[in-house]
């Protein structure tokens, strides 16, 4: 079976880019990835663009052609949209296209420019990832949806408010070591508990921010290019669930995560305990705790204890969100799935600087769309 | 080489569906396709959704998960966006996924619900398929872009105003025979020439309308299901060009069409003259004339003469847009590429009723995004 190699990676600073347009961010990340691979850009066979809502954020659809044109590439280019999982799903389709044997070298770009809209309109745009007719129309936004999930998890499993806060504290700590992160300030549990309420029990510091940014990853068939520190994408899972929360049997797990993870673990022929590091989708603090459980890093209901015991910190047994996660590294929605990949590749290459995890051989990335209607899971292995 | 079989097709009425939502249109077309194939829906391995701008039109992104949920299907589902070529590009990716051997049976759904927005806002939304920074921002809309193309074609090749009008006349004539078409009234050249000016030289009747509708096609690997009248998808081409007109070398051809057509003809190992019928992207009358040339149905500059000679009418040597085309059948942007496929499958199966073309063995579909920045070309063959 052909293996899929990471030939190059690129990423912009995450934050508020008043001075740069979406296309500039996309090109900046892409050129970094191309330079990192050291290949001629004309060797690229196909582009995949992950983006959630550029039509609403900046009045620009048709990003496939747009970004290909900006890069001066005349190759098939496809935009994938799956809400906040757009970046991860773009990687998955690039991966499958290489496995098909039809494509040798694919550039995946995740990008979102969110700050051109006022915050309230950005929130309404994000709500288009929920069910418009059954959720958004009635005024519920994502903090509200995840607040319901959090309340139920606290009720069923005794997860505490402090445990939720610890996710944000950890991710800010990690972000303080990441030069591209949006928020590099360290925070305390008290800071989280005393920040403005958004949707009870979630406060402002439980929520990921609105962010501009782009990330890119160049994937190739194994022998297409020689790289010094090879990392391989070895498995990909993708699953969907109902978009509306009320149609699901359980509020305290994401079925799409469980299905996508199962698919990926089976393809990689590994168990969850064989994962050394992970980037998971912490759009809200509760989401990271549930991800621990759904991905098999702990038993159901034990996610709160896992963060409390420090196991998911940089020096823990399974470091999670070394980038700072969506919470502190930032969450340019269409870029997030690709940023997760860039982070684990840096870790596996041992190029993660002050936040480097030692002896990591295998990594997992977990990208969620909406309140869990789409999930994409990838597994990555060090090849040197 | 594995062949890709059309197992089923479905389509809604095209027009103004005040009483139906996007999800209802998508489900209606999907169930028709599933019933047409006579298979259990749980045999479907993957969904592909072609949609341009549901985020703006109805405040709903994340259609992959949404439509899977509405259909009660828990399989990987991906939304593809490539402006008005979204439907065609969704078909292409389903086709490639089957060729990869990873997918046995894929349902492709093209859908757009456009009439929930006032016409002016719909026009602004359509302009997000052009270059926002270099075109839309300055007030140009699609009629303006295609008007520039038309003027240059008339200047360079002597194409006449009447030849443009004849495209609309033909397509309305075809639509009068198509029960699902939006406009079934026949019109005359005089009607076109005396309709309201939109962007000189294009009048109202040179322009495709704003439409609601959905179309679906179920594609399988060859032996996955037995069908009475097999039609095969035998080739697929996809290419991009710069999104902004001013960056192109020529205004009178679409390079993306020429590249995508070349790719498809080479894969099918045929020449343009071996195509019996075609559905081409006539978003404006000039677009159909240029498509004749770029697809090789006539020499460069001879497109006006081809329509004038009646060669592309139902009884001509190469009937084009037997459905009524975008002009008269209607243009729900994300659905159009799939509707084109449904129409040629009906023709090849000899199920096209009063608009049936005799002895058609091979068909081409041509789906364009924007003013030509994306093009997808497919070739279909009768298998009985």
HADDOCK unambig.tbl for C-alpha pairs under 7 A between the chains (distance, minus, plus):
assign (segid A and resid 53 and name CA) (segid B and resid 55 and name CA) 6.92 0.50 0.50
assign (segid A and resid 55 and name CA) (segid B and resid 53 and name CA) 6.91 0.50 0.50
assign (segid A and resid 55 and name CA) (segid B and resid 56 and name CA) 6.75 0.50 0.50
assign (segid A and resid 55 and name CA) (segid B and resid 128 and name CA) 6.45 0.50 0.50
assign (segid A and resid 56 and name CA) (segid B and resid 55 and name CA) 6.76 0.50 0.50
assign (segid A and resid 56 and name CA) (segid B and resid 56 and name CA) 6.08 0.50 0.50
assign (segid A and resid 59 and name CA) (segid B and resid 128 and name CA) 5.39 0.50 0.50
assign (segid A and resid 59 and name CA) (segid B and resid 132 and name CA) 6.57 0.50 0.50
assign (segid A and resid 60 and name CA) (segid B and resid 128 and name CA) 4.44 0.50 0.50
assign (segid A and resid 60 and name CA) (segid B and resid 129 and name CA) 6.51 0.50 0.50
assign (segid A and resid 60 and name CA) (segid B and resid 132 and name CA) 5.74 0.50 0.50
assign (segid A and resid 61 and name CA) (segid B and resid 83 and name CA) 6.65 0.50 0.50
assign (segid A and resid 61 and name CA) (segid B and resid 128 and name CA) 5.10 0.50 0.50
assign (segid A and resid 61 and name CA) (segid B and resid 129 and name CA) 5.27 0.50 0.50
assign (segid A and resid 62 and name CA) (segid B and resid 81 and name CA) 6.64 0.50 0.50
assign (segid A and resid 62 and name CA) (segid B and resid 82 and name CA) 4.98 0.50 0.50
assign (segid A and resid 62 and name CA) (segid B and resid 83 and name CA) 5.24 0.50 0.50
assign (segid A and resid 62 and name CA) (segid B and resid 129 and name CA) 5.26 0.50 0.50
assign (segid A and resid 64 and name CA) (segid B and resid 82 and name CA) 6.64 0.50 0.50
assign (segid A and resid 65 and name CA) (segid B and resid 240 and name CA) 5.63 0.50 0.50
assign (segid A and resid 65 and name CA) (segid B and resid 241 and name CA) 6.55 0.50 0.50
assign (segid A and resid 65 and name CA) (segid B and resid 242 and name CA) 6.59 0.50 0.50
assign (segid A and resid 65 and name CA) (segid B and resid 243 and name CA) 6.12 0.50 0.50
assign (segid A and resid 65 and name CA) (segid B and resid 373 and name CA) 5.73 0.50 0.50
assign (segid A and resid 65 and name CA) (segid B and resid 374 and name CA) 6.16 0.50 0.50
assign (segid A and resid 66 and name CA) (segid B and resid 242 and name CA) 6.71 0.50 0.50
assign (segid A and resid 66 and name CA) (segid B and resid 243 and name CA) 5.60 0.50 0.50
assign (segid A and resid 69 and name CA) (segid B and resid 241 and name CA) 6.44 0.50 0.50
assign (segid A and resid 69 and name CA) (segid B and resid 242 and name CA) 4.63 0.50 0.50
assign (segid A and resid 69 and name CA) (segid B and resid 243 and name CA) 6.75 0.50 0.50
assign (segid A and resid 74 and name CA) (segid B and resid 240 and name CA) 5.85 0.50 0.50
assign (segid A and resid 74 and name CA) (segid B and resid 241 and name CA) 6.33 0.50 0.50
assign (segid A and resid 75 and name CA) (segid B and resid 239 and name CA) 6.06 0.50 0.50
assign (segid A and resid 75 and name CA) (segid B and resid 240 and name CA) 6.36 0.50 0.50
assign (segid A and resid 76 and name CA) (segid B and resid 238 and name CA) 5.75 0.50 0.50
assign (segid A and resid 76 and name CA) (segid B and resid 239 and name CA) 5.04 0.50 0.50
assign (segid A and resid 76 and name CA) (segid B and resid 240 and name CA) 6.13 0.50 0.50
assign (segid A and resid 77 and name CA) (segid B and resid 240 and name CA) 6.99 0.50 0.50
assign (segid A and resid 78 and name CA) (segid B and resid 82 and name CA) 6.95 0.50 0.50
assign (segid A and resid 79 and name CA) (segid B and resid 80 and name CA) 6.01 0.50 0.50
assign (segid A and resid 79 and name CA) (segid B and resid 81 and name CA) 5.52 0.50 0.50
assign (segid A and resid 79 and name CA) (segid B and resid 82 and name CA) 6.66 0.50 0.50
assign (segid A and resid 80 and name CA) (segid B and resid 79 and name CA) 6.02 0.50 0.50
assign (segid A and resid 80 and name CA) (segid B and resid 80 and name CA) 5.10 0.50 0.50
assign (segid A and resid 80 and name CA) (segid B and resid 81 and name CA) 6.45 0.50 0.50
assign (segid A and resid 81 and name CA) (segid B and resid 62 and name CA) 6.62 0.50 0.50
assign (segid A and resid 81 and name CA) (segid B and resid 79 and name CA) 5.54 0.50 0.50
assign (segid A and resid 81 and name CA) (segid B and resid 80 and name CA) 6.46 0.50 0.50
assign (segid A and resid 82 and name CA) (segid B and resid 62 and name CA) 4.95 0.50 0.50
assign (segid A and resid 82 and name CA) (segid B and resid 64 and name CA) 6.66 0.50 0.50
assign (segid A and resid 82 and name CA) (segid B and resid 78 and name CA) 6.96 0.50 0.50
assign (segid A and resid 82 and name CA) (segid B and resid 79 and name CA) 6.68 0.50 0.50
assign (segid A and resid 83 and name CA) (segid B and resid 61 and name CA) 6.64 0.50 0.50
assign (segid A and resid 83 and name CA) (segid B and resid 62 and name CA) 5.21 0.50 0.50
assign (segid A and resid 100 and name CA) (segid B and resid 100 and name CA) 4.34 0.50 0.50
assign (segid A and resid 128 and name CA) (segid B and resid 55 and name CA) 6.45 0.50 0.50
assign (segid A and resid 128 and name CA) (segid B and resid 59 and name CA) 5.40 0.50 0.50
assign (segid A and resid 128 and name CA) (segid B and resid 60 and name CA) 4.43 0.50 0.50
assign (segid A and resid 128 and name CA) (segid B and resid 61 and name CA) 5.09 0.50 0.50
assign (segid A and resid 129 and name CA) (segid B and resid 60 and name CA) 6.52 0.50 0.50
assign (segid A and resid 129 and name CA) (segid B and resid 61 and name CA) 5.27 0.50 0.50
assign (segid A and resid 129 and name CA) (segid B and resid 62 and name CA) 5.27 0.50 0.50
assign (segid A and resid 132 and name CA) (segid B and resid 59 and name CA) 6.58 0.50 0.50
assign (segid A and resid 132 and name CA) (segid B and resid 60 and name CA) 5.74 0.50 0.50
assign (segid A and resid 238 and name CA) (segid B and resid 76 and name CA) 5.77 0.50 0.50
assign (segid A and resid 239 and name CA) (segid B and resid 75 and name CA) 6.08 0.50 0.50
assign (segid A and resid 239 and name CA) (segid B and resid 76 and name CA) 5.05 0.50 0.50
assign (segid A and resid 240 and name CA) (segid B and resid 65 and name CA) 5.62 0.50 0.50
assign (segid A and resid 240 and name CA) (segid B and resid 74 and name CA) 5.87 0.50 0.50
assign (segid A and resid 240 and name CA) (segid B and resid 75 and name CA) 6.36 0.50 0.50
assign (segid A and resid 240 and name CA) (segid B and resid 76 and name CA) 6.12 0.50 0.50
assign (segid A and resid 240 and name CA) (segid B and resid 77 and name CA) 7.00 0.50 0.50
assign (segid A and resid 241 and name CA) (segid B and resid 65 and name CA) 6.55 0.50 0.50
assign (segid A and resid 241 and name CA) (segid B and resid 69 and name CA) 6.46 0.50 0.50
assign (segid A and resid 241 and name CA) (segid B and resid 74 and name CA) 6.34 0.50 0.50
assign (segid A and resid 242 and name CA) (segid B and resid 65 and name CA) 6.60 0.50 0.50
assign (segid A and resid 242 and name CA) (segid B and resid 66 and name CA) 6.71 0.50 0.50
assign (segid A and resid 242 and name CA) (segid B and resid 69 and name CA) 4.66 0.50 0.50
assign (segid A and resid 243 and name CA) (segid B and resid 65 and name CA) 6.13 0.50 0.50
assign (segid A and resid 243 and name CA) (segid B and resid 66 and name CA) 5.61 0.50 0.50
assign (segid A and resid 243 and name CA) (segid B and resid 69 and name CA) 6.77 0.50 0.50
assign (segid A and resid 373 and name CA) (segid B and resid 65 and name CA) 5.76 0.50 0.50
assign (segid A and resid 374 and name CA) (segid B and resid 65 and name CA) 6.16 0.50 0.50
